[in-house]
Structures are given as C-alpha cells and as structure tokens.
C-alpha cells in the first residue's frame, strides 16, 4: 500500500495534503512518462520520478524537489529490499528554486505484530 500511496498522491496537490494537511501544501511530479505504465510496479515508477513539493519542514513554506532512487543505490542490501513485509522509499532532496540537492531521506516501512511501522530519516 505504501508503494501505491507514493505513486497515487503525487498526481494532485489535494492528495498530497491528505498526508499532513497542516504542513503539505502542493505537489507536482515528473514521472518521465511512466505514471500510467502498467508494465512497471508502483515502486519502479516512483524510482523514475521527481516530485516538486511545497511544504513546511519547520521554517515555513518551502519549494522542495525530491528525486526518488532505489534503496539499493542508498546502500540497502538486496535481500531486505526484496522482502514482502518491507518497503523502503529513498530520495535526494533539494531546493527547487536553486536546483541544488542538499539532503537525503529514507522512509523504512515494515509490518509488525501491531500493524505497520514507518521510520524516517532525513
């Protein structure tokens, strides 16, 4: 579901706002023509995309770009990436207006006995 969510919410600003209405304001995305490519999984489509978001990460509204990458490119072991009870969303973030990449992010999502757990690092 998390793989689907990252694909789905990137299509419209109102969908992005659902995630965190007080901090997420808008989104546009470049899926390089792969948004509706049913031959690819949702996560494969995400790895080919860049999202342009407007959100507040603590300093007021900012325009941020996030270039999504395979977790393997971030150093995760293939055996973890292929597990069915885990999904890992990785990307490089930056200032949209300056065109500068300045940080990395990772959402590590796994099934637990209590439900789904997401751990994020920036």
C-alpha positions as YAML, in Angstrom:
chain: A
units: angstrom
residues:
- id: 1
  name: UNK
  ca: [0.00, 0.00, 0.00]
- id: 2
  name: UNK
  ca: [2.86, 2.41, 0.74]
- id: 3
  name: UNK
  ca: [4.25, 1.90, -2.77]
- id: 4
  name: UNK
  ca: [0.81, 2.71, -4.20]
- id: 5
  name: UNK
  ca: [0.44, 5.76, -1.89]
- id: 6
  name: UNK
  ca: [3.66, 7.38, -3.10]
- id: 7
  name: UNK
  ca: [2.55, 6.88, -6.72]
- id: 8
  name: UNK
  ca: [-1.08, 7.98, -6.12]
- id: 9
  name: UNK
  ca: [-0.57, 11.08, -4.00]
- id: 10
  name: UNK
  ca: [1.93, 12.57, -6.45]
- id: 11
  name: UNK
  ca: [-0.77, 13.25, -9.07]
- id: 12
  name: UNK
  ca: [-2.60, 16.09, -7.28]
- id: 13
  name: UNK
  ca: [-1.91, 18.66, -4.59]
- id: 14
  name: UNK
  ca: [-5.08, 17.78, -2.69]
- id: 15
  name: UNK
  ca: [-3.90, 14.16, -2.43]
- id: 16
  name: UNK
  ca: [-0.55, 15.31, -1.03]
- id: 17
  name: UNK
  ca: [-2.35, 17.46, 1.54]
- id: 18
  name: UNK
  ca: [-4.15, 14.38, 2.88]
- id: 19
  name: UNK
  ca: [-0.84, 13.09, 4.22]
- id: 20
  name: UNK
  ca: [-0.21, 16.08, 6.50]
- id: 21
  name: UNK
  ca: [-2.74, 18.91, 5.88]
- id: 22
  name: UNK
  ca: [-1.01, 21.50, 8.09]
- id: 23
  name: UNK
  ca: [2.44, 21.04, 6.53]
- id: 24
  name: UNK
  ca: [1.95, 19.65, 2.99]
- id: 25
  name: UNK
  ca: [0.53, 22.24, 0.60]
- id: 26
  name: UNK
  ca: [1.06, 21.19, -3.02]
- id: 27
  name: UNK
  ca: [2.81, 18.74, -5.33]
- id: 28
  name: UNK
  ca: [3.66, 18.27, -8.98]
- id: 29
  name: UNK
  ca: [5.64, 15.38, -10.37]
- id: 30
  name: UNK
  ca: [7.76, 14.30, -13.28]
- id: 31
  name: UNK
  ca: [7.33, 10.56, -13.80]
- id: 32
  name: UNK
  ca: [9.18, 10.75, -17.14]
- id: 33
  name: UNK
  ca: [6.13, 9.27, -18.88]
- id: 34
  name: UNK
  ca: [5.84, 6.30, -16.52]
- id: 35
  name: UNK
  ca: [2.95, 7.37, -14.23]
- id: 36
  name: UNK
  ca: [0.42, 5.12, -16.03]
- id: 37
  name: UNK
  ca: [2.88, 2.47, -17.22]
- id: 38
  name: UNK
  ca: [1.21, -0.76, -16.05]
- id: 39
  name: UNK
  ca: [4.26, -2.79, -17.04]
- id: 40
  name: UNK
  ca: [6.08, -1.29, -14.03]
- id: 41
  name: UNK
  ca: [5.28, -1.68, -10.34]
- id: 42
  name: UNK
  ca: [4.35, 1.42, -8.34]
- id: 43
  name: UNK
  ca: [7.78, 1.44, -6.71]
- id: 44
  name: UNK
  ca: [9.55, 1.16, -10.09]
- id: 45
  name: UNK
  ca: [7.54, 4.16, -11.34]
- id: 46
  name: UNK
  ca: [8.50, 6.07, -8.20]
- id: 47
  name: UNK
  ca: [12.22, 5.39, -8.74]
- id: 48
  name: UNK
  ca: [11.91, 7.08, -12.13]
- id: 49
  name: UNK
  ca: [10.24, 10.19, -10.73]
- id: 50
  name: UNK
  ca: [10.98, 13.57, -9.23]
- id: 51
  name: UNK
  ca: [8.40, 15.26, -7.01]
- id: 52
  name: UNK
  ca: [8.19, 19.01, -6.60]
- id: 53
  name: UNK
  ca: [6.51, 19.73, -3.28]
- id: 54
  name: UNK
  ca: [5.52, 22.78, -1.34]
- id: 55
  name: UNK
  ca: [5.62, 22.02, 2.35]
- id: 56
  name: UNK
  ca: [6.72, 23.30, 5.73]
- id: 57
  name: UNK
  ca: [9.65, 21.36, 7.15]
- id: 58
  name: UNK
  ca: [9.97, 23.72, 10.10]
- id: 59
  name: UNK
  ca: [10.93, 27.06, 8.60]
- id: 60
  name: UNK
  ca: [7.71, 27.97, 6.79]
- id: 61
  name: UNK
  ca: [6.57, 27.09, 3.30]
- id: 62
  name: UNK
  ca: [9.39, 25.89, 1.03]
- id: 63
  name: UNK
  ca: [9.56, 24.55, -2.52]
- id: 64
  name: UNK
  ca: [11.43, 21.26, -2.46]
- id: 65
  name: UNK
  ca: [12.36, 18.73, -5.12]
- id: 66
  name: UNK
  ca: [12.71, 15.04, -4.27]
- id: 67
  name: UNK
  ca: [14.44, 12.73, -6.73]
- id: 68
  name: UNK
  ca: [13.47, 9.18, -5.80]
- id: 69
  name: UNK
  ca: [16.04, 6.40, -6.06]
- id: 70
  name: UNK
  ca: [16.25, 2.68, -5.49]
- id: 71
  name: UNK
  ca: [17.13, 1.75, -1.88]
- id: 72
  name: UNK
  ca: [19.98, -0.31, -3.35]
- id: 73
  name: UNK
  ca: [21.51, 2.98, -4.58]
- id: 74
  name: UNK
  ca: [21.39, 4.12, -0.92]
- id: 75
  name: UNK
  ca: [23.26, 1.05, 0.30]
- id: 76
  name: UNK
  ca: [20.42, -1.24, 1.39]
- id: 77
  name: UNK
  ca: [21.03, -4.95, 0.92]
- id: 78
  name: UNK
  ca: [19.06, -6.56, -1.94]
- id: 79
  name: UNK
  ca: [17.74, -9.25, 0.40]
- id: 80
  name: UNK
  ca: [16.00, -6.58, 2.53]
- id: 81
  name: UNK
  ca: [14.69, -4.66, -0.48]
- id: 82
  name: UNK
  ca: [13.07, -7.81, -1.92]
- id: 83
  name: UNK
  ca: [11.22, -8.78, 1.28]
- id: 84
  name: UNK
  ca: [7.41, -8.68, 1.02]
- id: 85
  name: UNK
  ca: [6.96, -7.26, 4.54]
- id: 86
  name: UNK
  ca: [9.21, -4.23, 3.90]
- id: 87
  name: UNK
  ca: [9.18, -1.24, 1.61]
- id: 88
  name: UNK
  ca: [11.87, 1.41, 1.51]
- id: 89
  name: UNK
  ca: [11.36, 4.83, -0.06]
- id: 90
  name: UNK
  ca: [14.59, 6.76, -0.66]
- id: 91
  name: UNK
  ca: [15.22, 10.09, -2.28]
- id: 92
  name: UNK
  ca: [17.55, 13.00, -2.61]
- id: 93
  name: UNK
  ca: [16.03, 16.33, -1.61]
- id: 94
  name: UNK
  ca: [16.88, 19.83, -2.66]
- id: 95
  name: UNK
  ca: [15.85, 23.40, -3.20]
- id: 96
  name: UNK
  ca: [13.57, 23.57, -6.24]
- id: 97
  name: UNK
  ca: [14.29, 27.22, -6.99]
- id: 98
  name: UNK
  ca: [18.07, 26.91, -6.73]
- id: 99
  name: UNK
  ca: [18.28, 23.47, -8.36]
- id: 100
  name: UNK
  ca: [20.64, 22.27, -5.62]
- id: 101
  name: UNK
  ca: [20.48, 18.82, -4.00]
- id: 102
  name: UNK
  ca: [21.23, 19.16, -0.29]
- id: 103
  name: UNK
  ca: [19.96, 16.16, 1.65]
- id: 104
  name: UNK
  ca: [18.77, 12.58, 1.61]
- id: 105
  name: UNK
  ca: [15.63, 10.98, 3.01]
- id: 106
  name: UNK
  ca: [14.55, 7.46, 3.70]
- id: 107
  name: UNK
  ca: [11.21, 6.02, 4.83]
- id: 108
  name: UNK
  ca: [11.64, 2.43, 6.04]
- id: 109
  name: UNK
  ca: [8.24, 0.74, 6.35]
- id: 110
  name: UNK
  ca: [7.70, -2.74, 7.77]
- id: 111
  name: UNK
  ca: [4.94, -4.98, 9.03]
- id: 112
  name: UNK
  ca: [4.87, -5.59, 12.78]
- id: 113
  name: UNK
  ca: [2.57, -7.53, 15.10]
- id: 114
  name: UNK
  ca: [0.83, -4.24, 15.93]
- id: 115
  name: UNK
  ca: [0.44, -3.08, 12.31]
- id: 116
  name: UNK
  ca: [2.68, -1.05, 10.03]
- id: 117
  name: UNK
  ca: [5.68, 0.90, 11.32]
- id: 118
  name: UNK
  ca: [7.37, 3.72, 9.39]
- id: 119
  name: UNK
  ca: [10.78, 5.01, 10.42]
- id: 120
  name: UNK
  ca: [12.03, 8.06, 8.58]
- id: 121
  name: UNK
  ca: [15.46, 9.61, 8.41]
- id: 122
  name: UNK
  ca: [16.44, 12.88, 6.80]
...
